[in-house]
């Protein structure tokens, strides 16, 4: 039973890692398909200049 649970957790972690890599690759290669806020959160190099926000 525990081997089955460990196997499923490893599978989930691998799927999550692969999805993250695919998102990062897609965002860096095709930035026009992703919203501007996505670029700010992920820190992907893009043509969009991010202006720092000053809270007063």
TIVO-2410 file (N, C-alpha, C; in nm, 3 decimals):
# residues 56
REC num residu      c1      c2      c3 atome chaine
REC   1      X   0.083  -0.120   0.000     N      A
REC   1      X   0.000   0.000   0.000    CA      A
REC   1      X   0.087   0.126   0.000     C      A
REC   2      X   0.190   0.129   0.086     N      A
REC   2      X   0.274   0.248   0.092    CA      A
REC   2      X   0.356   0.265  -0.036     C      A
REC   3      X   0.395   0.155  -0.100     N      A
REC   3      X   0.466   0.166  -0.228    CA      A
REC   3      X   0.378   0.231  -0.333     C      A
REC   4      X   0.251   0.199  -0.333     N      A
REC   4      X   0.158   0.257  -0.428    CA      A
REC   4      X   0.145   0.407  -0.405     C      A
REC   5      X   0.134   0.450  -0.279     N      A
REC   5      X   0.121   0.592  -0.245    CA      A
REC   5      X   0.248   0.668  -0.285     C      A
REC   6      X   0.363   0.611  -0.255     N      A
REC   6      X   0.489   0.676  -0.291    CA      A
REC   6      X   0.502   0.687  -0.441     C      A
REC   7      X   0.464   0.584  -0.512     N      A
REC   7      X   0.471   0.585  -0.658    CA      A
REC   7      X   0.381   0.694  -0.716     C      A
REC   8      X   0.260   0.709  -0.663     N      A
REC   8      X   0.167   0.811  -0.711    CA      A
REC   8      X   0.218   0.951  -0.679     C      A
REC   9      X   0.278   0.970  -0.561     N      A
REC   9      X   0.332   1.101  -0.526    CA      A
REC   9      X   0.448   1.140  -0.616     C      A
REC  10      X   0.533   1.044  -0.647     N      A
REC  10      X   0.644   1.070  -0.739    CA      A
REC  10      X   0.590   1.106  -0.877     C      A
REC  11      X   0.488   1.035  -0.922     N      A
REC  11      X   0.427   1.067  -1.052    CA      A
REC  11      X   0.370   1.208  -1.053     C      A
REC  12      X   0.302   1.247  -0.945     N      A
REC  12      X   0.246   1.382  -0.937    CA      A
REC  12      X   0.355   1.489  -0.938     C      A
REC  13      X   0.462   1.465  -0.866     N      A
REC  13      X   0.573   1.561  -0.864    CA      A
REC  13      X   0.637   1.574  -1.001     C      A
REC  14      X   0.653   1.463  -1.071     N      A
REC  14      X   0.710   1.467  -1.206    CA      A
REC  14      X   0.620   1.543  -1.303     C      A
REC  15      X   0.490   1.521  -1.293     N      A
REC  15      X   0.395   1.591  -1.379    CA      A
REC  15      X   0.397   1.741  -1.349     C      A
REC  16      X   0.400   1.776  -1.222     N      A
REC  16      X   0.405   1.917  -1.183    CA      A
REC  16      X   0.533   1.983  -1.235     C      A
REC  17      X   0.646   1.916  -1.221     N      A
REC  17      X   0.773   1.971  -1.269    CA      A
REC  17      X   0.772   1.988  -1.420     C      A
REC  18      X   0.719   1.890  -1.492     N      A
REC  18      X   0.712   1.900  -1.637    CA      A
REC  18      X   0.620   2.013  -1.681     C      A
REC  19      X   0.505   2.027  -1.616     N      A
REC  19      X   0.413   2.136  -1.650    CA      A
REC  19      X   0.476   2.272  -1.622     C      A
REC  20      X   0.550   2.282  -1.512     N      A
REC  20      X   0.617   2.408  -1.480    CA      A
REC  20      X   0.722   2.442  -1.584     C      A
REC  21      X   0.800   2.344  -1.624     N      A
REC  21      X   0.901   2.368  -1.728    CA      A
REC  21      X   0.837   2.406  -1.862     C      A
REC  22      X   0.728   2.342  -1.897     N      A
REC  22      X   0.660   2.375  -2.022    CA      A
REC  22      X   0.602   2.516  -2.018     C      A
REC  23      X   0.545   2.555  -1.905     N      A
REC  23      X   0.494   2.692  -1.891    CA      A
REC  23      X   0.606   2.794  -1.902     C      A
REC  24      X   0.717   2.768  -1.835     N      A
REC  24      X   0.831   2.861  -1.840    CA      A
REC  24      X   0.886   2.871  -1.982     C      A
REC  25      X   0.900   2.758  -2.049     N      A
REC  25      X   0.951   2.758  -2.187    CA      A
REC  25      X   0.855   2.833  -2.280     C      A
REC  26      X   0.726   2.808  -2.265     N      A
REC  26      X   0.629   2.876  -2.349    CA      A
REC  26      X   0.625   3.026  -2.323     C      A
REC  27      X   0.637   3.066  -2.198     N      A
REC  27      X   0.634   3.208  -2.164    CA      A
REC  27      X   0.758   3.280  -2.212     C      A
REC  28      X   0.872   3.213  -2.210     N      A
REC  28      X   0.994   3.279  -2.255    CA      A
REC  28      X   1.005   3.279  -2.407     C      A
REC  29      X   0.947   3.180  -2.472     N      A
REC  29      X   0.956   3.171  -2.618    CA      A
REC  29      X   0.844   3.248  -2.688     C      A
REC  30      X   0.726   3.247  -2.631     N      A
REC  30      X   0.609   3.313  -2.690    CA      A
REC  30      X   0.544   3.408  -2.588     C      A
REC  31      X   0.608   3.520  -2.556     N      A
REC  31      X   0.554   3.607  -2.451    CA      A
REC  31      X   0.423   3.674  -2.489     C      A
REC  32      X   0.391   3.682  -2.618     N      A
REC  32      X   0.267   3.748  -2.657    CA      A
REC  32      X   0.143   3.667  -2.619     C      A
REC  33      X   0.158   3.538  -2.593     N      A
REC  33      X   0.044   3.454  -2.556    CA      A
REC  33      X   0.010   3.463  -2.408     C      A
REC  34      X   0.099   3.522  -2.328     N      A
REC  34      X   0.080   3.527  -2.184    CA      A
REC  34      X   0.054   3.670  -2.140     C      A
REC  35      X  -0.030   3.690  -2.040     N      A
REC  35      X  -0.058   3.825  -1.991    CA      A
REC  35      X   0.068   3.890  -1.933     C      A
REC  36      X   0.065   4.023  -1.928     N      A
REC  36      X   0.180   4.097  -1.878    CA      A
REC  36      X   0.208   4.065  -1.731     C      A
REC  37      X   0.104   4.046  -1.652     N      A
REC  37      X   0.123   4.015  -1.510    CA      A
REC  37      X   0.193   3.881  -1.491     C      A
REC  38      X   0.168   3.787  -1.581     N      A
REC  38      X   0.236   3.658  -1.576    CA      A
REC  38      X   0.386   3.678  -1.591     C      A
REC  39      X   0.425   3.768  -1.680     N      A
REC  39      X   0.567   3.794  -1.702    CA      A
REC  39      X   0.630   3.850  -1.576     C      A
REC  40      X   0.559   3.935  -1.502     N      A
REC  40      X   0.613   3.994  -1.381    CA      A
REC  40      X   0.633   3.889  -1.273     C      A
REC  41      X   0.537   3.799  -1.256     N      A
REC  41      X   0.547   3.699  -1.150    CA      A
REC  41      X   0.655   3.594  -1.180     C      A
REC  42      X   0.668   3.556  -1.304     N      A
REC  42      X   0.761   3.450  -1.338    CA      A
REC  42      X   0.901   3.502  -1.365     C      A
REC  43      X   0.916   3.633  -1.386     N      A
REC  43      X   1.048   3.689  -1.412    CA      A
REC  43      X   1.104   3.646  -1.545     C      A
REC  44      X   1.019   3.621  -1.640     N      A
REC  44      X   1.061   3.578  -1.772    CA      A
REC  44      X   1.113   3.700  -1.847     C      A
REC  45      X   1.222   3.681  -1.918     N      A
REC  45      X   1.278   3.791  -1.995    CA      A
REC  45      X   1.184   3.821  -2.111     C      A
REC  46      X   1.141   3.946  -2.118     N      A
REC  46      X   1.050   3.985  -2.225    CA      A
REC  46      X   1.079   4.129  -2.266     C      A
REC  47      X   1.006   4.175  -2.367     N      A
REC  47      X   1.023   4.311  -2.414    CA      A
REC  47      X   0.949   4.411  -2.326     C      A
REC  48      X   0.872   4.365  -2.232     N      A
REC  48      X   0.792   4.451  -2.146    CA      A
REC  48      X   0.882   4.504  -2.035     C      A
REC  49      X   0.893   4.637  -2.025     N      A
REC  49      X   0.970   4.697  -1.916    CA      A
REC  49      X   0.880   4.709  -1.795     C      A
REC  50      X   0.923   4.652  -1.686     N      A
REC  50      X   0.845   4.656  -1.563    CA      A
REC  50      X   0.889   4.776  -1.481     C      A
REC  51      X   0.794   4.866  -1.455     N      A
REC  51      X   0.824   4.983  -1.374    CA      A
REC  51      X   0.799   4.950  -1.228     C      A
REC  52      X   0.894   4.988  -1.141     N      A
REC  52      X   0.869   4.962  -0.999    CA      A
REC  52      X   0.754   5.047  -0.947     C      A
REC  53      X   0.674   4.987  -0.861     N      A
REC  53      X   0.559   5.058  -0.805    CA      A
REC  53      X   0.598   5.113  -0.669     C      A
REC  54      X   0.571   5.242  -0.651     N      A
REC  54      X   0.602   5.309  -0.525    CA      A
REC  54      X   0.472   5.332  -0.450     C      A
REC  55      X   0.463   5.278  -0.330     N      A
REC  55      X   0.344   5.296  -0.248    CA      A
REC  55      X   0.364   5.417  -0.157     C      A
REC  56      X   0.271   5.509  -0.162     N      A
REC  56      X   0.283   5.629  -0.080    CA      A
REC  56      X   0.177   5.631   0.026     C      A
***
